[in-house]
Amino acid sequence: MTAIDQSRTVAVVGTGTMGQGIAQVALAAGHRVRLYDAVPGRAGEAAKTIGARLDRLVEKGCMDAAERDAARARLHPAAELAELADAALVVEAVLEQLKIKQELFTALEELVADDCLLATNTSSLSVTAIAGALKHPGRFVGLHFFNPAPLLPLVEVVSGFATDEASATRAWATAAAWGKTPVRCADLPGFIVNRIARPFYAEAFAVYEERGADPATIDAVLRESGGFQMGPFELTDLIGQDVNEAVTRSVWESFFQNEKFAPSLPQRRLVEAGLLGRKSGRGWYDYAEGAVRPEPHTAAPADAPEYVIAEGDLGAAAELLDLIRESGITVRKGEDTGTRLVLPSGGQLGLADGQMSGEFRDVVFFDLALDYRAATRIALSASPGTPERTVLEATGLFQALGKKVSVIRDVPGMIVARTVAMLVDAAADALAKGVATEDDIDTAMRRGVNYPLGPIEWSRRLPQGWAYELLQELDLRFPGGRYAPSVALFQHSLAGDAEGADE
């Protein structure tokens, strides 16, 4: 099935931010676009706004004047729904209320031709439920664009229970022809991105609620060690706390209030207080004129140890040994058992594994990094009872490798490690339940929310069973189901054992 021909009309119903963005994308692809809104006059206002955006693109040199004029000529506000009768595709971006959407598409079904593709941009409602009111639900599909639609490449093409394969394929091909990166997914709560991304926000908020670290430090660690483009506190301030919390609550309720998707109480308090982020002037951070952005906690300079003793290979942090040697610090070989470094004082330094420093006599944990060589910051965690000399030696060690060091409180799984483990688990569960393919999951998370790696690829870079074992430890310390590893992750952890048994 090929994409909808450029000569055919695309209609967009709903002229808010998303509707305007989708209309602009269709215009840029060469289609004639009809804009409709139930509120009289709003479609005309939206057309003017889109025209002004096209003017700005010309000013920036992103579009020439002739292209702009041609696009404007193809944009037509519609006063009545009947004016959409010639559309080959209708994309809806109205209020996220099931009844409103069902009534709209029921009316559209009587107007448009039999070959017209009907699509919803919903991010929280069931595509299957919306299509349930239709006589011919086979031509109904989800086309979930991301805001701002003209800039963000990802489009989730969602097949409802009754969606014909040909309709989904045609929608995918059309999104691709528009220059987007489409991915296919099943109609399950959150689709791909909004389902799998929840731990990125939830774990940061949990560390904050546990008083493990402040927002600026958590954001910095996830950026400078985890490789994420933005931290969750600054990102939700940009998105809007009300918007982000509403998506989380919708996914949580869709999964029958599953603890894995539970909303954050601190975020709820922000929303209740009207502290919605950039758009209100304050959220996790203060955006008032002259406000000073808080700095992440960074440890003072400390002396580097002369040597370390390596017990085992450090697992997911094995590349650290080369970095330590390159810094001029001697690495002595210790026992082959274990995965820790022994410091000259006798204290130990280990990769976060879900345990707590306070459970041991003299252990400091360090956080996971996407790439220890490229990382510019490393987090350490210690309990109040951890000897200061051990903390200082560990701090000096990472500073000798050219890293800034943030010492956080004794939080199980720390920051990056528990976040990545939960993302890997969410992806494994989504894959096992048929939400999407491995490639589409990773593509969606890289292109939709700019993750440095897709969670499936990240899991392949980590030792077999690493995420499963870390979540098991977290589940012991936070019983209730939030950190219980999925069956899919358990099966994945067994795969390595099975391979070893065959050798």
Secondary structure, 3 states (H helix, E strand, C coil): CCCCCCCCEEEEECCCHHHHHHHHHHHHCCCEEEEECCCCCHHHHHHHHHHHHHHHHHHCCCCCHHHHHHHHHHEEEECCHHHHCCEEEEEECCCCCHHHHHHHHHHHHHHCCCCCEEEECCCCCCHHHHHCCCCCHHHEEEEEECCCCCCCCEEEEEECCCCCHHHHHHHHHHHHHCCCEEEEEECCCCCCHHHHCHHHHHHHHHHHHCCCCCHHHHHHHHHHCCCCCCCHHHHHHHHCHHHHHHHHHHHHHHCCCCHHHCCCHHHHHHHHCCCCEHHHCECCCECCCCCCCCCCCCCCCCCCCCEEEEECCCHHHCCHHHHHHHCCCEEEECCCCCCEEECCCCCEEEECCCCCHHHCCCEEEECCCCCCCCCCEEEEECCCCCCHHHHHHHHHHHHHCCCEEEEECCCCCCCHHHHHHHHHHHHHHHHHCCCCCHHHHHHHHHHHHCCCCCHHHHHHHCCCCHHHHHHHHHHHHCCCCCCCCCHHHHHHHHHHHHHHHHC
